[in-house]
Amino acid sequence: MSTALLKTARNSAPDPLVVAAELARRLAATANERDQAGGHAAREREWIRESGLLALSIPEEFGGQGADWPTVYQVIRTLARADSALAHVFGFHHLQLAGIQLYGSPQQQRRFLTQTVEQNLFWGNALNPLDKRTTATDADDGFQLDGVKSFSSGSVGSDWLTISAWHAETQSALIGVLPTRQHGVTVQADWDAFGQRQTDSGNVHFDQVALPSTQVLQAPGHTPTAQATLRSQVAQLIMANLYLGIGEGAFEAARDYIANEARPWFASGVASAGADPLVQHRFGKLWLKLRPAVVLADHAAQQLERLFRLGADVSARQRGELAVAVAEAKVLAHTAGVDISNEMFELTGARSTSAKFGYDRFWRNVRVHTLHDPVDYKIRDLGRYALDGALPEPTAYS
């Protein structure tokens, strides 16, 4: 695609929040049916590709839409209200693009981000840092990869993967990128959790896979900079906004059911379920779980945006303070998502548990995803910070 065409495409691009709302509407129509079926949502992933939103976070200089992180997270949250599994796949696509910007050289950024726009590529993840079963051994002009990676979100149906592999000689990991269909790469669609059923999070196997040095974003033995460690904060905020979207979706579903389906309890003495003061009281309590979580998530997104644009000038202290803000948002989003998706049934009643509504998917999805990393360790980090100002130690999860 020529520079002139890219410029025209950017200038004529519709509001991404409007596009996301329409995409969410389409996904919602079949979300319950697809959740029950599980498997790979090939058609719906093509809807995401066709929406143009795969280029949302890519800077304009590479042909992308150049959206800021608050906008990206708003889109993720909008999609998660309707379909948190595909919102997860979409969010992790942008996590891989963030990694290229944070780890990659200027030449690698131009190559992979421009290619993503021109070919409308969908990225998947095989960078589970706790799974060291994929090893990297030195080879001519790069490395050879062998082993398996679990929890590889978005890998099924992806075009490229971000990968990590353990390098025994340096006792450290490398990070690189590979075409999903490269010889020796096998994606196994074996995700069988009771929630987030269409996140394409199976295992990826590597059998004598060549990784050229030009595709290594972070070489083994390299100490990540403060800028590079922002990747974990991008990831944690993706999760926080997924949980918020699920919480908002459950809240909206309960509210609509109360308005259109629910019958008032016989002892309430009111004509409609929505007029029951106890129902109103409980909805108020759920609202007070949701609203602070939204405010903190939006605040953290603004803070991330500011540091992301600082590039190499990000300091360790700034990064640590961002980690505190992100932890605050994630803990409240976790609580809001789990509590609302659970307590909604106490307000909607027995008939709302019918499979035709599929409201259980909100709880199953948030329950599975909130187990990604223990929330207690986020609360511990916040406690340490509150007590003596200690900032969280940079890891892939903090």
Secondary structure, DSSP 4 states (H G I P E B T S, - for coil): --HHHHHHHHHTPPPHHHHHHHHHHHHHHHHHHHHHH-S--HHHHHHHHHHTGGGTTS-GGGTS----HHHHHHHHHHHHHH-HHHHHHHHHHHHHHHHHHHHS-HHHHHHHHHHHHHHT--EEEE--TT---SEEEEETTEEEEEEEESS-TT-TT-SEEEEEEEETTTTEEEEEEEETTSTTEEEE-----SSSTTS---EEEEEEEEEEGGGEEE-TTPPPPTTTTHHHHHHHHHHHHHHHHHHHHHHHHHHHHHHHT----GGG--SSGGG-HHHHHHHHHHHHHHHHHHHHHHHHHHHHHHHHHHGGG--HHHHHHHHHHHHHHHHHHHHHHHHHHHHHHHHH-GGGG-TTT-THHHHHHHHHHTTSS-HHHHHHHHHHHHHH-PPPPP-TT-
